[in-house]
Amino acid sequence: MTSPLTSPTSDGRWTPRLWGTLLVLCAAMFLDALDVSMVGVALPSIGADLGLSTSALQWIVSGYILGYGGLLLLGGRAADLLGRRQVFLVALGVFALASLLGGLVDSGPLLIASRFIKGLSAAFTAPAGLSIITTTFPEGPLRNRALAIYTTCGATGYSMGLVFSGLLTEASWRLTMLLPAPIALIALFVGLKLLPRSERERGRGGYDIPGAVLGTTSMLLLVFTVVEAPEVGWGSARTVLSFAAVAVMLAAFVAVERRSPSPLIRLGVLRSGPQVRAQLGALTFVGSYIGFQFLVTLYMQQLLGWSALHTALAFLPAGALVALSATKVGAVIDRFGTARLMVLGFALMVTGYVLFLRIDLDPVYAAVILPTMLLVGSGFALTFPSLNVQATNGVDEHEQGMVSGLLNTSVQVGGAIFLAVVTAVVTAHSPEQGNASPQAVLDSYRPGLVVVTLIALAGLLITLTGLRTRRERPSVVVAKSAPKETERVTVRD
């Protein structure tokens, strides 16, 4: 249920209050992405100041991923059950306090704890914010435009975070931790005035406590296992047993969800082909991009000797392209549909990754790096908003939080899993310490870039099936939450 004060006018125009609501939600999305990108550049300074080992520094990044990826399913369902506005605002307040704590602590364990808390709060703001958009803006052109602006704010935050971190770290790494705090507090106070109130879901089945415990525990263990696997070994007993435990818990989770009257995830939503393609597309899309950015950063800083700021500026064309397209992509989605744009976006990214395989120790920026960034940026601008639109179309209002949490889980798990795979491939091809010539190191990066390309190619093949389905069957059946009830809806997939 949305407030009339934040609903679009009868002619589709957005009121100032509606714009303000969207800006608050975009601010949270921007902060999530900003925080992830800023900390990476600051790690060497943090380690030197706090006397942290490399493994401890890793957990400054991994702690955030663990909290974020592990609790997204619970965060999405909590938004539906407890109220999207309440969950969003409380989590945003926790994010601000954790940012303040991270900038003031003087020990590694406390810093890691603050990062975990920030990830946990983001696991609630992300699905709650997305579901507020999908329940405030009606399905169609208005929602497509809002989602395009919202998702590109995340990409812009990630790109700007690299630049801000390079500048702020010159003064103090603590500024990179403190910067999100005042922005989050401003968004919180504005959100208290503008965000629409929503009714809590009143289901007769109560809360799915067993499903929440199993779903959250299995996601936490999966992310933890993937993050730790490159260090302890993919074939180690610890890793194998952890993956086996995840498989058992996920099987138990599915069994519980099939029988629960109020499930954490209603499995019926996955009977929809567009929904499955959106989730798998998000998994491969983010997984390929995170792996690509990781390798490009190593290449530029370790082999080319570029500074952190120089590296950030090299990525800037891709981020700028995404930001400039924010208000236009929604109209493109209206005209061509999500399936075509996802196929085109993945094709552009695959082309960019293939082009980057031409890198050498003396690259010509205008001939290789810049075209790659423009292709990847164009692919990002088309694909990410389309994935969000397709995942939330045809879904009942009271399940928007659930689907939003599921989509964000695909994003985070895809990034964690495929980054670990790319890292393992590069490590396996790394030269011995005595033979670590620049050319040998570059040669070890190429297999990782090939894996990144193959991941994106898998996403392209998955989305291509949507074009075939669209030609053969213009409408799809989306299972609703009521037992034995379906509704035929037209979906531009």
Buried (B, 14 or more C-beta within 10 A) or exposed (E): EBBEEBBBEEEEEBBEBBEBBBBBBBBBBBBBBBBBBBBBBBBEBBBEEBEBEEEBBBBBBBBBBBBBBBBBBBBBBBBBBBBBBBBBBBBBBBBBBBBBBBBEBEEBEBBBBBBBBBBBBBBBBBBBBBBBBBBBBEBBBBBBBBBBBBBBBBBBBBBBBBBBBBBBBEEBBBBBBBBBBEBBBEBBEBBEEBBBEBEEBEBEEEBBEBBBBBBBBBBBBBBBBBBBBBBEEBEEEEBBEBBEBBEEBBEBBBEBBEEBEBBBBBEBBEEBBBBBBBBBBBBBBBBBBBBBBBBBBBBBBEBBEBEBBEBBBBBBBBBBBBBEBBEBBBEBBBEBBBBBBBBBBBBBBBBBBBBBBEBEEEBEEEEBBBBBBBBBBBBBBBBBBBBBBBBBBBBBBBBBBBBBBBBBBBBBBBBBBBBBBBBBBBEEBBEEEEEEEEEEBBEBBBBBBBBBBBBBBBBBEBBBBBBEBBEEEEEBBBBBBEEEEEEEBEBBB
